[in-house]
Amino acid sequence: MQNKISISNLNFFYGKAQALYDITLDIPEKEVVAFIGPSGCGKSTFLRTLNRMNDTIPIARADGTVTIDGENIYAPGTDVVALRRKVGMVFQKSNPFPKSIFENVAYGIRINGIHSSKSDLNHRVEKALHDAALWDEVKDRLSSSAFGLSGGQQQRLCIARALAVEPEVILMDEPASALDPIATQKIEELVVELKRDYTIVIVTHNMQQASRVSDKTAFFMLGKLIEFGPTYKMFQNPDEKLTEDYITGRFG
Amino acid sequence: MASTGTSLHNRRKLVNTIMASLTSVCALLVTLLLLLIIGYIAVRGISSLSIQFLIDTPKPVGEGGGIGNAIVGSVMMTLFASVIGLPVGIAAGVYLSEYGRNWYGNIGRFVADTLIGIPSIIVGIFIYTAVVLPMGRQSGLAGSLALAVIIIPIVARTTEEMIRLVPNSMREGALALGAPHWRVSWNIVLPAAASGIATGAMLAIARVTGETAPLLFTALNSRFYNYYLDQPMSSLTVQIFNYATGPFEVEHAMAWAATLVLVAAILVINIFVRTLTRKRY
């Protein structure tokens, strides 16, 4: 399996406080990689370095390299806008725009000028909603407000919105942490489904979730990558004592 | 133990009842105050109100007269002031909240706050020196500019506050789709804050509709219908001032009627904007 993203010697700082220490990690194409670890261990920060979302924080600074398809995204002159189109993101709290369901999905298509015509736009919106397993639930009310959807539906709408711009990688920051078990199950099924076409990186607090959806798991603690390996191995026979302690619930 | 618990509970209930009544009485007072003012103006003003009064220009005492030209002047100057003031104010507010976390933004914020606190008559004097003197005469344009100077800082600050209320997660959501910063500000953040911004704009417009002092030096007044911004222009407020300070009872009655029209207009602006900006999503 080819590597989609390679991170090497990545250090990350908020002002003077170091949040990530010397992280080196390869994320293979079209697999699901889960990041686990206790709160504040830097897994979300790390996820956000992969589409340079941390750029919005003025005091944040990264050094080291993150290459996606062989290109260092921290090289000077990198087009962050193009990067984010290629590396989509789904957030912990669903964050639909104050627009209709249709317009939420259409937004990314429009701003990136992906569609060739009005009917192409409609088609793309429909496809994205299908892919996010939401179409059947919203097809009769595309023009009503996105805020009228349930929490789980809103989150799938956000996934649809991310899919609509045809990314290659999807970053998910605890996408199901605010959802009930049934909605969570739908999101998990979706992640497994999406793996066929996308490289997925998912941050989760839920150990079972990591074991159910991911091919590989990375365990972080205090800004350091403790262990990274195939999920089954991480959960059955981890190399590190810390990993075992965390997974078996001795702390965290 | 049980008895202490009950007495504590009773005390809390009592305090709660007292506080609830106190605040609701105050709320009633506020509402009453407004109703009283409007009611008083209506009673005093309604007798002189007629279609003719709304159309006529001021005439010598005893020959009737009205506020037609004053209405036109007020509408024109408020509109023109809004055309200048709202875009500048809103854009400045967008800058302050979305980009202005630096020394430049801090200065802008401070200046806007100071401007809001400046008495409006000083704005009038400023425009008098800056516009009226070079032009050689008072004009609707000068009046509009004075009103715009009042509108801009109010709208800038309310826009900034409203935009700050837009959750950051919404911005991130748009950025993560590959939207450039300006597009996020323009078609996600601004619409999300639209109803709040409109309320701020409405307040600013309502405020300048009631301004007299800055117009006295700048637009002056006119006894005729005037549709040209480069000429002295009448306004409701200045006309009310003139009628109210006149020596005759008929004039005072007309001042009341004009006041009624002004208050009604401000009320209508309020209601209109509120319906227009009702949250759709």
Chai-1 contact restraints between the chains, C-beta under 6 A:
chainA,res_idxA,chainB,res_idxB,connection_type,confidence,min_distance_angstrom,max_distance_angstrom,comment,restraint_id
A,V81,B,G178,contact,1.0,0.0,6.0,A-B,restraint_1
A,V81,B,P180,contact,1.0,0.0,6.0,A-B,restraint_2
A,R84,B,A176,contact,1.0,0.0,6.0,A-B,restraint_3
A,R84,B,G178,contact,1.0,0.0,6.0,A-B,restraint_4
A,R85,B,G178,contact,1.0,0.0,6.0,A-B,restraint_5
A,M89,B,A176,contact,1.0,0.0,6.0,A-B,restraint_6
A,F91,B,S169,contact,1.0,0.0,6.0,A-B,restraint_7
A,K93,B,S169,contact,1.0,0.0,6.0,A-B,restraint_8
A,N95,B,S169,contact,1.0,0.0,6.0,A-B,restraint_9
A,N95,B,M170,contact,1.0,0.0,6.0,A-B,restraint_10
A,N95,B,G173,contact,1.0,0.0,6.0,A-B,restraint_11
A,F97,B,I188,contact,1.0,0.0,6.0,A-B,restraint_12
A,P98,B,A192,contact,1.0,0.0,6.0,A-B,restraint_13
A,P98,B,Y281,contact,1.0,0.0,6.0,A-B,restraint_14
A,K99,B,Y281,contact,1.0,0.0,6.0,A-B,restraint_15
A,G108,B,L177,contact,1.0,0.0,6.0,A-B,restraint_16
A,I111,B,A179,contact,1.0,0.0,6.0,A-B,restraint_17
A,I111,B,R183,contact,1.0,0.0,6.0,A-B,restraint_18
A,N112,B,G178,contact,1.0,0.0,6.0,A-B,restraint_19
A,S145,B,Y281,contact,1.0,0.0,6.0,A-B,restraint_20
A,V165,B,L177,contact,1.0,0.0,6.0,A-B,restraint_21
